[in-house]
Amino acid sequence: MKEHQVVDLILTLNVSNTTKLIFMALVRRLDWSTWSKPMSVSYIYNMLGGSVSQRSISRALAELTRLKLIQRSSSDRNDNTKLITLDINELKIQSKKTYSKNPDTMSDPDTMSDPDTMS
């Protein structure tokens, strides 16, 4: 699966825009062979240029964990940084559920009647 496909799935989720932004930021930094990377809240905060509070990042990580979209576990690092692992299968499942509930909210650019309106 390619990065843009994962981002497309994230955009269909029924979560807040802040959670989507944080989820997409995580995905940009993952090791694609393991779908994981050790990341702290402060690392994510700096990655986003301080545009989202650390408290909002913590809430988003808790929500993504609760939804089973990511797992946070101990890492080999001695600074208590958690290993974040994406559950790509759960992302696919939840994306399909959201899409099946709201099929009209998704637009396929290949079927748009006037593609020039996007320029």
C-alpha positions as CSV (number, residue, x, y, z in Angstrom):
1,M,0.0,0.0,0.0
2,K,1.3,3.5,-0.9
3,E,1.4,6.5,1.4
4,H,-1.3,8.4,-0.5
5,Q,-3.6,5.4,-0.2
6,V,-3.2,5.3,3.6
7,V,-3.8,9.1,3.7
8,D,-7.0,8.6,1.6
9,L,-8.2,6.0,4.1
10,I,-7.4,8.3,7.1
11,L,-9.5,11.1,5.5
12,T,-12.6,8.9,5.4
13,L,-12.5,8.2,9.2
14,N,-15.2,9.5,11.5
15,V,-12.7,11.4,13.8
16,S,-12.0,15.1,14.3
17,N,-9.8,17.0,11.8
18,T,-7.2,17.4,14.5
19,T,-7.0,13.6,15.0
20,K,-6.8,13.1,11.2
21,L,-3.9,15.7,11.0
22,I,-2.0,13.9,13.8
23,F,-2.7,10.5,12.2
24,M,-1.4,11.7,8.9
25,A,1.7,13.1,10.5
26,L,2.4,9.8,12.2
27,V,2.0,7.9,8.9
28,R,4.5,10.3,7.3
29,R,7.2,9.2,9.8
30,L,6.5,5.4,10.0
31,D,8.9,2.8,8.8
32,W,6.9,1.3,6.0
33,S,8.4,-2.2,6.4
34,T,7.2,-2.4,10.0
35,W,4.4,0.2,10.1
36,S,6.0,1.5,13.3
37,K,8.3,4.1,14.8
38,P,9.1,5.3,18.3
39,M,7.5,8.7,18.7
40,S,6.8,10.9,21.7
41,V,4.2,13.6,22.1
42,S,6.9,16.3,22.0
43,Y,8.3,14.8,18.8
44,I,4.9,15.0,17.1
45,Y,4.4,18.5,18.5
46,N,7.7,19.6,16.9
47,M,6.9,17.8,13.7
48,L,3.7,19.8,13.5
49,G,5.6,23.1,14.2
50,G,3.8,23.6,17.5
51,S,0.5,24.2,15.6
52,V,-1.4,21.6,17.7
53,S,-1.1,21.5,21.5
54,Q,0.6,18.6,23.3
55,R,-2.7,18.0,25.1
56,S,-4.5,17.7,21.8
57,I,-1.9,15.3,20.5
58,S,-2.2,13.2,23.6
59,R,-6.0,13.1,23.2
60,A,-5.7,12.1,19.5
61,L,-3.2,9.3,20.3
62,A,-5.6,8.0,23.0
63,E,-8.5,8.1,20.5
64,L,-6.5,6.3,17.8
65,T,-5.4,3.7,20.4
66,R,-9.0,3.3,21.6
67,L,-10.2,2.8,18.0
68,K,-7.4,0.2,17.6
69,L,-5.9,2.1,14.6
70,I,-2.6,2.4,16.4
71,Q,-0.9,0.6,19.2
72,R,1.5,2.3,21.6
73,S,4.0,0.0,23.4
74,S,7.3,0.2,25.1
75,S,10.3,0.8,22.9
76,D,14.0,0.0,23.3
77,R,14.6,3.7,24.1
78,N,15.5,4.7,27.6
79,D,13.5,8.0,27.5
80,N,10.1,6.3,27.8
81,T,9.2,7.1,24.2
82,K,6.4,4.8,23.0
83,L,6.6,2.7,19.8
84,I,3.6,3.6,17.7
85,T,2.4,0.9,15.3
86,L,-0.2,1.4,12.6
87,D,-2.8,-1.4,12.3
88,I,-3.3,-1.1,8.5
89,N,-6.0,-3.8,8.5
90,E,-8.1,-2.0,11.1
91,L,-7.7,1.2,9.2
92,K,-9.1,-0.5,6.1
93,I,-12.0,-1.9,8.0
94,Q,-12.9,1.4,9.7
95,S,-12.5,3.3,6.5
96,K,-14.9,1.0,4.7
97,K,-17.5,1.3,7.5
98,T,-17.4,5.1,7.4
99,Y,-17.6,5.1,3.6
100,S,-20.5,2.7,3.6
101,K,-22.4,4.9,6.0
102,N,-21.7,8.1,3.9
103,P,-21.1,7.2,0.3
104,D,-22.2,10.6,-1.0
105,T,-19.5,12.4,1.0
106,M,-16.7,10.8,-1.1
107,S,-16.0,12.2,-4.6
108,D,-14.1,10.2,-7.1
109,P,-12.1,12.8,-9.2
110,D,-12.3,10.6,-12.2
111,T,-16.1,10.8,-12.3
112,M,-16.5,14.6,-11.6
113,S,-18.5,16.3,-14.3
114,D,-16.3,19.4,-14.5
115,P,-12.8,18.8,-13.3
116,D,-11.7,22.3,-14.3
117,T,-13.6,23.7,-11.3
118,M,-10.8,22.4,-9.1
119,S,-8.1,24.6,-10.7
